[in-house]
Amino acid sequence: MNIDPFPKPFSCKDKPDIEYPCAWVYKVIGSDEDSLRNAIATVMGTKEQIITKSNSSSGGKYISLNVEIVVNDDETRLKYYQHLKNHAAVKVVM
């Protein structure tokens, strides 16, 4: 067995090895919780989801919510990410 003593570092260009269907969590960050919840509802539609409060900044300027859903493939996972990212109420999606 040949083990590389200098493994290749992770790169954002590396495609993650994800087995579908799977539960996926998006962290959605914005300035208003109600607006974020409305954005999530708009993007996810009737898709079953679990939304939990994640964090808020010390000054209360930003809040983050975790949105957990089941995705069936890469295309769906990335589609939800792009739609959340493009919503006016959303500052950042992770």
N, C-alpha and C positions, 0 to 999 in steps of 0.2 A: 504494500500500500504506500503510495507516494503522497505525502501531505505537504502542501506548499507552506513554507515557513513565513511567507509574506503574502497573506491572502489579499485579494483585490478588495479595496474599500468599497462600501456601498455607494452607488451612484444614483442620482435621481433618474438617470436614463435607464436603469435596470427596471424591468417590469416586475412588479411584485407577483409572487406565486400565491394566487388566491383560489381556493376551491369554492365553487358556487353550487347551490345558493348558500349565502352566508349572511350573518348579521353584520351590518356596517354602521359605524358611528361617524357622523359629521359634527364637528364643533363649529357652531355658527356664532359669530361675534358681531355685535352692533351696539347702538346707543340706547335702544328702547326695547324692553322685553315684549311688550304687546306687538310692536311692529315686527319684531323677529318672529314671534309666533304666527302672525298673519302671513309673513313671507314663507315660512315653512309650510303652512296650510295651503298656500297658493301653489307652491312648487310640488308638494307631495300629493295633493289632491286627497283621494280617499284611501291612499296607501296606508296600511296600518303602521303606526310609528309610536315610539316612546320618546317623549321630550322631558329632559331633566335639566334643571338649572345647574350650570357648571361653576361659574365664577363671576365676580364683578370687580371692577377696579376700585381702589380705595376711595377715589373721589366720586365714584358712581357714574363716571362718564361712559363706561363701557360695561356690557354684560355679555356673557357667553352661555349658550344653551347647547346641550348634547342632543342630537337627534339620532335615534337608533331605528334602522329599518332593515328588512331582509331584501337583499339584491340578488338577482338571478344571473347576472352577467356583467362583464366590464362595461359594455355600452350603457346599461341602465345606471350603474354606479357613477360613471363619468357624467352622464346626462344630468342627474340630480345635482352633482357638484357644480356643474356649469350654470345651471338655472339658479341655484342658491347664490353663487358668486356674482351673478349678473343682476340680482334683485337690489333695488335701490336702498332697502332697509338694512342690507347686509354689508358689513365692512370687510370681513375676512371669513373664509371657510377653510377648515383644516380637516 
